[in-house]
Amino acid sequence: MRHIFIINPVAGKGKTQHDIENKIHALLKNKKTEYEVYFTKFKGDVNSFVINKCKDEIPTVFYACGGDGTLHEVINSAYNFNHACVGIIPCGSGNDFVKNFENRTYFEDIDLQINGEVVKLDLIKVKDEYAASVCNVGFDADAGFNMHKFKKIPFITGSGCYIMSVFYCLLKKLGKDLKVVIDESETINGTFLLGVIANGHSYGGGYKCAPKAAINDGIMDLCFVKNMSRLNIISLINNYKTGNHLENNKLKKYITYRKCKHVKITSVEPINLCIDGENYACDELDFKIVPNALNFWLPKGVQIQENKNRDGSF
């Protein structure tokens, strides 16, 4: 197995990337393991690099050394190649994908990475792309879209950037008029503060938006929240952080939560869409779960979280 480490030099403000490179060389340079370290040069660079490497048909693990955005790029570049696996060494702002695993600090251990194994995970297909974690629209997508305004502020973490962006967006007009069709059998219409279609349970640097979600259950989790007052939004944010919003009696009347396999969303005007933190503008969206779609490289000692609260909708 060949191991290629794709390092995004600006992820997480570029604090740990060279440390990761040094650890890789220190462990592997005198071993027989075939490996390579590649620093991305610009956005979109990953796609051509991965495709060119895959042409030789050598079984390869491509490690996304960055955040969820870097992982998104590597997955969508390697997806069509059966001999390619995707791993991650988290060093981004949010690192939400690895929160779906037990012993997630092991992702930072190069030796445990090299001695890992392949597992199958689900993906969400939307806009001819594939999402590993969360797709979201509305207030939270606007917050994600505006995070870049705060990322250059010294000493602000990924979750800190998201919090600052949330308060920035609170000053804007709230609510999106949407039509949401779930599995061709249920339609909800209304003005929604936010909505997520989730494979994993967290986004935004640790907000547990879909607490019943699991990345290998062959199903998506939908959570839509009706528009509400700014005072109630503060309560929602606090509960969203911990994943307790589904249990809060004061919030239940605002929330629709479903397990589903297909979702269509129509908006009366273009809205922001975040796919694993990557931003787009659109007015019609189609989401489908693709079970066992991803060849994911799991470090030795890491397990997928067992979600005991998978069942149930309201």
N, C-alpha and C positions, 0 to 999 in steps of 0.2 A: 504494500500500500504506500502510495506517495502522499506526502503531507505538504500542503502549500498554505502558508500563512499570509492572508491578505490584510494588510494593516492600513486603516484609515488614519492618516497622521493628524487630523483635526478633530476626531471624535473625542468627546469629553474634554475639550480644550487642549488635547494633545499632551496630557500630563504623564501618561504611563506607557506610551507606545514604544519608546526606545528601551525602556526596561523590559518590556515583553520581548523585543527583538534580541536583547542581550541574553535573556533566559533561554530562548530558543537555540541560539548558537552555542551557549555554554553546555546545554544538555545534548545536542545532536551533532555537533561538528565532528566529533570523533567516533560516532556510531555509524552503523551501516544503513541507518534509516535515510531514505531518499526524501529530501525536504527542500523547500525554497521559501524565502521571505520576499514579499512584494509590497511596496508602499504605493497606494493609489495616488494618482497624479491630478485627477479632476473628477467631478461627478459624472458618472456614466462610464468611467474607465474600467470598472470591474467587469462589465458585460463582455467587452472585447477580449480582455485578458483571460477570463474563465473559458470562453468559447474556444479560443485558440489553444489553450492547454488541453481541453477535452478532445481535440481532434486526434491526438495520439492514442486515445482509447486506453490509457493507463489508469487503473483504479486509483482514485485520488480523493483525499479529504481536503476540501477548501474551508479553511477556518476564517470566519469573519471576525477580525480583530478590530472591534469598534462597538457601536451601539446597535439599536434595533434597526436603524436605517441602513447601516452597512450589511447587517444580516439579510435585510429585505433585498438588497441588490445582489448579494451572492446567491440567495435562493432562486431568484428569478433568472439568474444567469446559468445556474447549474441544473435547473429543474428538468430539462429535457434529456439529460444524459444519465443513463442507468448506471454507468460505472463511476458516477460522481456522488460524493456524500458532502453534506454541509455541517460544519461545526461552528462553534462560537467561543471566542475569548472576550468576555465583556469588558469594554473600557470606554463606553459611551456616556451620555448624560443620564439616560433613564435606566437602561439595561432591564427592561421589563420582561423580556422573553424568558430569561433564566430564572425568574421568580416562579415559574411553573415546575421547578425541580427541587428535590431534596438534595442537601449537601452542595448547594450551588457555588460555594467558594472553590470547589474542586475544578470548576471551569477555568480557573486561573493557573492551575498546575499543569505545566507542559508535559511532564512525565505521565500523569493520569490521562491527559488528552491523547497522547500517542498510543497508550494501551487501552483505548476505548473500544466501542463496538457500535454497529449500525442498529438503529431502531427506526420504526416507521411512525411518522407523525402526520396529522391532518393539516391541510391548508384550506384557506378560503380563496376562491377565485372571484375577482372583481376587476372590471376594466382590462381584461386580458393580462392581469397580473395576479400574483399569489401572495396572500398575507399569512404570516405565521402567528401573529398575536391578535391585534384588534384593528377593526375598521370603525371609524366614528365620524358622525356629522353633528352639526349644531354648535352649541356653546363650547363644548370641549374641543371640537375640531378647530374652531376659531382660536381657542387658547393655544392649541398646538401650532397653528399657523403663525401665531404671533410670538412664539417662544424665542425666535431668532433676535427679537428686539432686546432681549435680556441676557443672551448667552455670552456676550463679551464683557459683562460686568464681573470684576474680580471676586473670587470666593463664593460665587453663587453656583450651587449644585444643579443637577438636572431637575430635581423636584422643586428646588427654589425658583428656577426659571419658569416652571409651569405655574406655580402659585402666583408669581408676579404677573404672568400673562393672564391668569384667571381674573385677577382684580382689574387688570386693564380692560378685559372684555366686558366686565360688569358695567362699565361706563357706557357701553354701546347698546344698541337696540337688541332686545332678546326675543328668541322664539323664531322657529322656521315652520312654515306651512307645508306639511308633508302628507303624502299618501303612502302607506306602508302595507304591502301585501305579503302575507306570511304563508309559505307552503301552498300557495294557490287556493287556500281555504278560509283565510281570515284577512280582513282588511281593517286597518285602523287609520282614521283621518284626524288631523288636528294640528294645533300649533304646539310644537315640541321644543323644549329647551335644549335637549340633546338626545342622541341615540347612538348605541354601539351594536355592532355585529362582531361577536367575539369568538375566537378560537382559544386563546389564553385568557387568563382572568384579570390581568393588570395592564395599565398603560399610564402615560403621563408621569413617569418616575415613581410609580408605586400606588396609584389609585386603583383599587380593586373593584372595577366597574362591573364585572361579571363573575361574582363569587362562586357560581355553580359550574363554571366552565372547566373543561379539561381538554388538553391538546391532542388526545388520542381516543376520543369517544365517538368519532364519526358524526358529530353534530355541532351546530353553531348555537351560541347563546345570544339572544336579542334582548337588549334592555333599552327601552325608550321612556323618557321622562317628559311629561307635559310641562308647558310653560308655567312658571310660578313667580312669585314676588322675589325681589332681591333678598329679603329677609329670610325666606325659606331656602333660597339658594345657599346661604351660609350653612344652614343645617345640613343640606344635601351634601355639600362639599366635605364636611366633617365625617359624615357617614360613608360617603363614597371612598374616602381614603382607606377606611378599614374594611369595607365590604359589608357594612351593616345596614345599608339603605333598604335592602329587601325586608328587613325585620322591623324597621322603624314604622310604627303605626301611623304617625303623622305624615309620612311620605308615601305610604302604600297607594293612596288614591291617585297619586301622580304617575305611578310606575306601571309599565307593561313589561313583563319578563316572560320570554318564551324559549323553549328548545325547538330548533327548526333546522331545515336543510336547504331552504331556498327563500330568499327575501328580495323583493323589488321595492325600490323607493323612488317616488316621483316628487319633485319640488316645483313650485310655481315660479321660482327664480333660481339662478345658479347659486350653489352653496359650496362651502369648503368640505372636502373629504380628506380624512387622514387614513392612510394605509400603512400601518406599522410606523407611524410618525412622518411618513412622506406625504406631501400636500398636493391636492388637486382641486380643481373647480369643475362642477358638473351639475346637471339637473335631473338626470335619470341614472339609476344604479341597479345592478343586478348582482346578487351575492349567492354563491353556491359553495357548499362544503365539498371538498375532495378528500375522501378518507384515505389514509395511508399513502399520501402523495409524496411525502418528503423523506428522503434517505438522510436521517439525522445522525451525526456522530456524537455518541454519548460518552463522556469521559468515564473512566473506571471509578466506581464508587458512587456515581450519581444515579438517582432514580427519579422517574416522573412522579410528581405529587399525586397521591390518591385523594381525589376529591370526594368526600363523604356526603356532600350536599348537591350531587349532580341533578337529582330528580326534582321535578316540580316547576310549575309555571303559575303566574298570576297576572 
